[in-house]
Amino acid sequence: MSTKPSAVATDAVTGRQAGVVSFVLNGEEVTTDATPTQRLSGVLREQFSCLDVKIGCNAGDCGACTVLVDDAAVCACLTATGQVAGKRVDSVSGLTLS
């Protein structure tokens, strides 16, 4: 099964870029219809109730929104949702002790 996003189209009502982005969030495969340019921090909080991803500065300065994308720490407020297509995203709640 492919986790690549589908072709990007424009929403007829809003005129915004529309698409489907699939990724693995805390071990679970998820799909969102958020625009690929939407901030990952907002999508995680609003669509997936991932409230451990905090929104502090929205500028990448405070680190409150840090998540791991394929084991690399990134600021979710500076990451477009389309950038995580087909990747693994782990928030603090997805981290477990081995």
Backbone bond lengths (Angstrom), bond angles and torsions (degrees), N, CA, C in turn:
res aa  C-N    CA-C-N  psi(-1)  N-CA   C-N-CA  omega(-1)  CA-C   N-CA-C  phi
1 M - - - 1.449 - - 1.527 108.99 -
2 S 1.296 116.20 133.23 1.462 121.46 -178.11 1.516 110.98 -87.24
3 T 1.332 116.57 139.40 1.460 120.48 176.65 1.514 110.62 -109.56
4 K 1.333 117.14 15.67 1.461 120.67 178.20 1.524 109.32 -76.04
5 P 1.335 117.82 145.93 1.456 119.51 179.07 1.516 110.63 -68.55
6 S 1.329 115.22 152.83 1.454 119.59 177.03 1.520 109.80 -73.69
7 A 1.319 115.11 174.23 1.456 119.40 177.85 1.518 109.35 -57.16
8 V 1.311 116.24 142.34 1.454 121.21 -177.15 1.524 109.08 -86.01
9 A 1.316 116.18 131.87 1.459 122.16 178.69 1.518 108.91 -124.43
10 T 1.315 115.94 174.16 1.457 120.78 177.93 1.517 108.94 -105.94
11 D 1.332 116.31 132.37 1.457 122.03 177.49 1.524 109.14 -67.44
12 A 1.327 116.40 128.24 1.467 120.97 -176.10 1.523 112.43 -66.97
13 V 1.322 117.89 -29.69 1.466 120.84 -177.05 1.523 111.69 -82.97
14 T 1.327 116.55 -50.30 1.463 120.18 -174.41 1.522 113.42 -92.38
15 G 1.330 117.20 -21.09 1.451 120.64 -176.14 1.515 113.07 77.39
16 R 1.347 116.54 3.36 1.468 121.51 -179.59 1.517 110.07 -86.22
17 Q 1.313 115.17 157.15 1.446 121.68 177.93 1.521 108.94 -65.49
18 A 1.312 117.28 130.56 1.455 121.66 179.78 1.517 108.83 -119.80
19 G 1.286 117.52 155.90 1.456 120.60 178.65 1.503 110.76 -179.49
20 V 1.299 115.80 -179.84 1.454 121.92 177.85 1.519 106.61 -121.68
21 V 1.315 115.98 127.07 1.461 121.37 179.30 1.526 107.76 -122.18
22 S 1.326 115.88 124.66 1.460 121.33 178.14 1.522 109.02 -114.27
23 F 1.327 115.27 141.46 1.461 121.56 177.39 1.514 108.39 -158.73
24 V 1.315 116.85 172.94 1.466 121.65 178.58 1.519 107.37 -101.92
25 L 1.324 116.54 121.53 1.463 122.58 -179.57 1.519 108.77 -113.57
26 N 1.321 115.60 115.34 1.469 121.19 179.46 1.526 112.00 50.25
27 G 1.348 115.39 41.31 1.458 120.75 176.10 1.509 115.70 88.64
28 E 1.314 118.67 -2.55 1.461 122.57 -177.63 1.530 109.71 -118.69
29 E 1.334 116.51 129.95 1.460 119.72 178.74 1.525 109.04 -70.84
30 V 1.325 115.76 129.11 1.467 121.55 -179.52 1.525 109.33 -130.50
31 T 1.326 114.99 159.71 1.459 122.25 177.45 1.511 108.25 -136.13
32 T 1.320 116.21 139.90 1.452 121.22 177.14 1.519 109.50 -131.00
33 D 1.310 115.43 149.66 1.466 120.19 174.67 1.526 110.35 -101.50
34 A 1.327 116.24 17.20 1.470 120.82 176.40 1.520 109.05 -62.17
35 T 1.312 116.07 153.07 1.455 118.88 176.38 1.526 108.73 -63.79
36 P 1.320 118.06 141.88 1.464 120.82 -178.05 1.525 113.41 -60.00
37 T 1.323 118.16 -19.79 1.462 120.82 -179.83 1.524 113.12 -93.08
38 Q 1.317 117.81 -2.34 1.465 121.51 179.66 1.524 110.04 -69.53
39 R 1.343 116.46 143.48 1.469 120.87 179.93 1.527 110.51 -60.89
40 L 1.335 115.16 132.29 1.454 120.75 179.02 1.522 111.38 -60.17
41 S 1.328 117.64 -36.85 1.471 120.49 -178.94 1.526 111.15 -57.88
42 G 1.303 117.47 -44.76 1.461 121.18 179.81 1.516 112.39 -67.39
43 V 1.325 117.13 -41.28 1.464 121.00 179.32 1.527 110.43 -63.78
44 L 1.325 117.10 -43.97 1.466 119.79 179.96 1.521 111.35 -61.83
45 R 1.318 117.10 -42.61 1.459 120.98 -178.66 1.535 112.01 -73.32
46 E 1.314 116.84 -49.18 1.466 121.21 -171.82 1.525 113.96 -79.00
47 Q 1.320 117.50 -39.66 1.463 119.25 -175.64 1.519 113.75 -95.34
48 F 1.341 116.36 -26.63 1.458 119.01 -175.83 1.528 112.91 -118.62
49 S 1.339 117.68 9.79 1.472 123.25 177.80 1.523 112.08 50.56
50 C 1.305 116.29 37.13 1.464 122.72 179.89 1.534 107.37 -91.00
51 L 1.325 115.17 74.46 1.457 121.37 -171.40 1.523 113.73 -76.91
52 D 1.339 117.71 -5.87 1.460 119.27 174.60 1.527 111.13 -76.76
53 V 1.326 117.36 -11.81 1.465 121.66 172.46 1.519 106.01 -86.67
54 K 1.307 116.08 103.13 1.471 121.57 -176.00 1.522 110.56 -85.02
55 I 1.303 115.87 153.09 1.456 121.04 173.89 1.519 106.21 -114.96
56 G 1.323 114.87 110.01 1.460 120.75 -177.57 1.511 111.42 -105.60
57 C 1.311 115.73 -73.31 1.466 120.14 -171.74 1.525 113.37 -104.53
58 N 1.346 118.42 -18.52 1.469 122.94 -174.21 1.522 112.22 54.84
59 A 1.325 117.41 26.87 1.460 121.66 179.95 1.529 112.38 -134.89
60 G 1.327 117.35 1.54 1.453 120.71 179.25 1.509 114.91 80.18
61 D 1.326 117.39 11.47 1.465 121.05 -177.36 1.524 113.77 -89.00
62 C 1.339 118.04 -37.95 1.462 120.02 -170.12 1.526 114.22 -89.54
63 G 1.327 118.40 -26.22 1.457 121.28 179.22 1.516 115.22 81.42
64 A 1.324 118.36 3.35 1.468 121.15 -177.84 1.533 112.50 -64.41
65 C 1.311 116.68 -22.56 1.457 121.28 -176.40 1.527 112.64 -99.89
66 T 1.314 118.02 12.42 1.461 121.20 -174.83 1.527 112.00 -61.17
67 V 1.320 115.58 130.97 1.459 123.71 173.61 1.524 107.30 -132.16
68 L 1.319 116.26 164.97 1.456 120.64 173.83 1.518 108.76 -99.36
69 V 1.317 116.94 127.63 1.459 122.16 174.10 1.526 105.84 -114.68
70 D 1.327 115.27 111.78 1.461 120.97 -173.67 1.526 110.69 48.36
71 D 1.317 116.67 46.80 1.471 126.21 176.14 1.525 115.18 72.80
72 A 1.319 118.55 7.68 1.464 121.79 176.82 1.529 108.78 -107.72
73 A 1.331 116.61 128.91 1.465 120.73 179.89 1.527 109.92 -71.08
74 V 1.341 115.77 128.80 1.464 121.75 177.40 1.521 109.05 -137.22
75 C 1.311 115.80 155.32 1.465 121.43 173.13 1.528 107.48 -84.66
76 A 1.319 116.52 116.50 1.458 120.35 -177.70 1.524 112.05 -65.70
77 C 1.342 116.85 -22.45 1.467 119.23 179.18 1.523 111.79 -74.65
78 L 1.327 117.33 -16.72 1.465 121.57 178.93 1.524 112.22 -106.14
79 T 1.330 116.46 1.63 1.455 121.73 -176.33 1.517 110.28 -106.20
80 A 1.313 116.15 125.74 1.463 120.68 175.88 1.524 108.58 -76.05
81 T 1.319 116.55 142.86 1.458 121.18 -178.42 1.526 111.36 -56.13
82 G 1.305 117.28 -37.84 1.463 120.66 179.55 1.514 113.57 -61.50
83 Q 1.322 117.89 -22.52 1.465 121.82 -179.79 1.525 112.89 -71.70
84 V 1.323 118.11 -16.97 1.460 119.99 -178.34 1.529 112.25 -102.71
85 A 1.317 117.70 7.82 1.466 120.93 179.23 1.521 109.66 -56.51
86 G 1.332 115.89 126.80 1.449 121.65 178.31 1.510 114.94 75.29
87 K 1.327 117.44 7.98 1.464 120.87 -177.68 1.527 111.17 -109.56
88 R 1.333 115.25 173.88 1.465 121.83 177.07 1.517 108.54 -102.78
89 V 1.323 116.17 128.23 1.463 122.43 178.99 1.525 107.66 -118.39
90 D 1.332 116.50 126.36 1.464 120.95 177.76 1.518 109.10 -122.76
91 S 1.326 115.40 127.30 1.469 120.72 173.16 1.526 106.98 -96.73
92 V 1.301 116.77 179.56 1.467 120.51 179.58 1.518 111.05 -56.23
93 S 1.330 117.89 -40.39 1.461 120.46 -178.57 1.525 112.34 -68.50
94 G 1.320 117.63 -18.28 1.446 120.87 178.65 1.521 113.87 -87.86
95 L 1.329 115.87 -7.56 1.458 119.51 179.17 1.531 109.63 -84.65
96 T 1.307 116.88 135.18 1.473 121.14 178.84 1.512 108.61 -130.01
97 L 1.291 115.57 154.89 1.463 120.97 175.80 1.512 109.31 -79.07
98 S 1.308 116.28 134.94 1.477 120.39 179.90 1.511 109.62 -91.43
